[in-house]
Structures are given as C-alpha cells and as structure tokens.
Amino acid sequence: MTSRRTLLKGSLFGSAAALLPTAASASGGPVLRLPPPAGPYPVGIRTVHLADPGRTDPWVGGVRELMLTVLYPARSVRGFSRAPQLTPAEAGVFAEYAPLMRPGLPEPGVVDWGAVLTHGYVGAPPLPGRRPVLVYSPGGGDSRTLGTSLAEELASHGRVVVLVDHPGDASQVELPSGMRTTVLTGPPDPVTFRTMVDTRIADLRSVLDRLGELPLARVMDSCRIGLYGHSAGGTAAVYAALGDRRVGAVVNLEGSLDLYPTPNRFDRPLLLFRTDGFEGAARVEASWAGLPGQRALLADASHWAFTDYGSLVARLHTAGLVTPAARAALIGTGDPMVTAAQVRRRVGTFFAGHRL
C-alpha cells in the first residue's frame, strides 16, 4: 500500500447534473458520472506511452517517460467500449490520495473511483480529415485524467486533444513499468516548484516534437496547435509557448506567471481565465498584470471548478459525502451545470476563434 502523503494543489472541473446516480457502486457509495460532451461527434480515446531517451527524469533519474491520453472525433463507436477514467490500479491509489490531495473528499472505501466512465470509446476509428491539436497540462499534483470532461467536449467539436501526465509530481501515473506516485510531500519550496514547472515545459515541448510519431498522427494538423492547462499546468503552457512558433494560442486556467519575468512579451493569442473564489487569486491576478490577452472570470467558483472535480465534488456533496464548506473551497457555490457550460463555451470559443 502506498504511503499517505500530502500532495500539491492541482486542478479539476465539471458539471454536476450528469452525475445523478442510478445505482450504488460496489463501495456502497453513489455511482459517479462525468457530464457528456455536447459536440456533434462521438469521441474515441487511446492511451500512449512516450519515452524521451534524450532527457533524464529529474525526480527519479533514468529516461523521462510520459503517459498521454489522446481524444479525437470518431467516425463510429459501434462495437467499442467506453474507457474508465482510471485504470483499476490508478483508482486504488487515487482513492487513498484523494482526501490528502483535496481535504474534505471521502476517505478510501467510500467511493468507487474505478467505476467512473469517460465518454471516450477505446480504439474507435478516427473521423477522416486533419484536425487541430490541443495539448493539456493538469495542475500540480494531479493526473491527466482529471481533465477528461473538458477534453471530451473539445474533441466532440472536431479537435484532437492530448492530455499529458507529468510523472513525479502527479499523484499517480501508471506506466508500463509500474505505478509512479508523487515525490512531493507537501507544498513545494521555490526550487522544487521551479523544477516542476521546468519539467512540465520540457514535457509539453517533447510532446509537440513527437506528434508525428503518435498513433493518430495522420489526423493531426501540426500547423494548428494550441496549449491549455490548469494551475501549474497553465503556468507551464504559457512558458512552453514562449519562443515556440508551433503554438498558435494558449489558455491559462488560473496559473500564476511570476516564475520568470518574460510573459509580458507574449505574442500569441492568450486567454487568462480565473475564478472569483480561489484563495490564491490575488497572486494570480498580480502575476497577470500587464500581460496581453483576453481576461475571463468564472463567478461563484473556486480553483478546481476547471477540472472534473467540478462535477464529481458536486455529486458527492449532493450525496452527503462532502460538506458544504469543502464543496465551496474546492469548486465554489455556483450551479455546477452553469459553471461547466461557461468553461466549455469560453475555452471552446476562444480556440475556435483562432482556427483551433
């Protein structure tokens, strides 16, 4: 059994009405559901392992490895099965870490995290045509799987979306060689945070370098690439785009930009999107001062409303498994359906406005 450790703050989002349970899970708790995407296309999904022999993992040494989830518009999903949000092994680790990552979430054994299904169909054939590519970096301490709902929405409207895990700071990542859990034991000191962001920047650029090697490269338009990320992932997305002309536009979901002094020279379309309830909002807003780009505010929401927690926490609160105070701290007090719709619409419209 993994050790119980305090983890970094990270990222999460969703919409809650689609989570209404129809039965109890194996744990006896509610069956949690992610909100379905609203676009015209069904969604296919594939998992990709990427090794970068030219880089050394800063946390454990050896070759740097990444796990990706690729979501895309599918030609047909008939005969294909929906993917779980977490593998069985990941679900077991996440159940243990969840209340440590996000105080107020249920203790292990209360929620069957392994029963949560995505709306992506494993291995479904892609819709023909070349599609824009959007690459996502999650918040510090989070795995890529907590960005599923927004990614499915973007893919259902015709994009290829690549969710990137960052082994070492992510709570859990199942690699072919086994499970990697976080090396972090609390909020990072400045040196650790810089290592984390620098590693994420290199991870994102490595993914862009290797798009042509991915299984769905034939439907990816490498001339139309966007980056988006939440919290530390938003920080990394902005810095990764600096000086990289492959990136056409960036969405930063409440990531601070005070690590380096260069963002005010940012010359790509940029959406800076934050909540009104995040305790770190003052630092975030101050770090955005003078930065060109669109601003958006998510009202009655908190930091993790940008991720799948927006829907999952709302449903757990309805089921009496999360207190009102914990719900407010994690995702805010607003209607989760409204919050989810606003995030989806604003991010999707921004990228569409820049041909992504």
Summary of the structure (lengths in Angstrom):
residues: 356
radius of gyration: 18.4
end to end distance: 42.8
largest distance: 52.9
contacts: 1336
relative contact order: 0.19
helix: 33%
strand: 25%
